[in-house]
Amino acid sequence: MPSYRAEARFLRALSLYHAMDMFGKVPIVTENDPVGFFYPQQKSTQEVFEFLESELIDMDADLKNSRSNEYGRVDKIAAKMLLAKLYLNAQVYIGEDRYADASLALQDVLNSTYQIAQVPYSYLFMADNDTNGAQNEFIFPIRFDGLYTTSGITNYLIHASVLSTMNASDFGVDGGWKGLRVRREFVNKFPDVTATGDARGMFHTTGQTLDIAQISNEANGYGFKKWTNKKSTGENGSNPTGNFVDTDFPMFRLSDAYLMYAELAARGHGTMSQAVTYVNQLRTRANATSISQADLTLDFILDERSRELSWECHRRQDLIRFGKYTGGSYLWQWKGNSKDGVPTSNHLNLFPIPERAKLANPTLEQNTGY
């Protein structure tokens, strides 16, 4: 069926988009390449960008309409969301302002049948987030099931964020891996550490220090209770041992689109009044105070993206787009391997091409600075 083929093309485009975002120049392999052994040719970021743009536009005709596919599968809106993200970051990828195109692609997302979930913020990251109302907001989730999927990002996020000072049973799992904590800079973006003034600030402070004096010291840094294998009803996920989790990971959700609109409006491509309405919908759900148009600066939007989308794999890309990932305009603990943070070189905006990949394809050229 054409729709199945279009979904496969989307998954290829999504993988290639992530590869370009992380490594810059990467090969493009399609069904038109020869069968059998060959070294895929490394393409410029411009070529990869243009391929992705063409693919995402072309597949629209064959993808199913908004929310007409089964939950967890791709529809037109997922492709529009990815296209909007491609354009939003075009200044980074190809040195070209494509904000107007991002705004146009985003309109299809904002006008779709997806809705901001009218449930507590915490429900979005629970074991039943495919049925508790959160799914209304998930444009493209990565699905997990504690009985049938035995690894994955949410399994890692939940287990690894359970520290020695926390009870694993509170998170519906069999134990903690005692590794993930949050830095003071993130904590300080919230009005308090009790999730009173903003429900998104779900910190565990007992037995923990705010500052991370030593990365290896598990007691340094607050715990973060965002992800859980508990259901909204209080029950555990389906796996009776708690080894594996049911919690789906929202690769794209409508809240992100609302904040993308706010950013584009602040950059001159949208109405500020509508942007304030979108942001306040999210803040109201989080029991945070509403903002006014005067508050809606780019710096505020970057912080709001941190609060709303924490631990959902957006922060590196956001900081690069805002010019704060490298350099010295924004420091955080252990940036540049220094306790209080130091400026870093711009070449770190891209990752090094792994040696394993270079051994597999010796035609690959390493990124500058590595």
Secondary structure, 3 states (H helix, E strand, C coil): CHHHHHHHHHHHHHHHHHHHHHHCCEECCCCCCCCCCCCCCEECHHHHHHHHHHHHHHHHHCCCCCCCCCCCCCCHHHHHHHHHHHHHCHHHHHCCCCHHHHHHHHHHHHCCCCCCCCCCHHHHHCCCCCCCCHHHCEEEEECCCCCCCCCCHHHHHHHHHCCCCCCHHHHCCCCCCCCCCECHHHHCCCCCCCCCCCCCCCEECCCCECCCCCCCCCCECEEECCCCCECCCCCECCCCCCCCCCCCEEEEEHHHHHHHHHHHHHCCCCCHHHHHHHHHHHHHHCCCCCCCHHHCCHHHHHHHHHHHHCCCCCHHHHHHHCCCCCECCCCCCCHHHCCCCCCECHHHHCCCCCHHHHHHCCCCCCCCCC
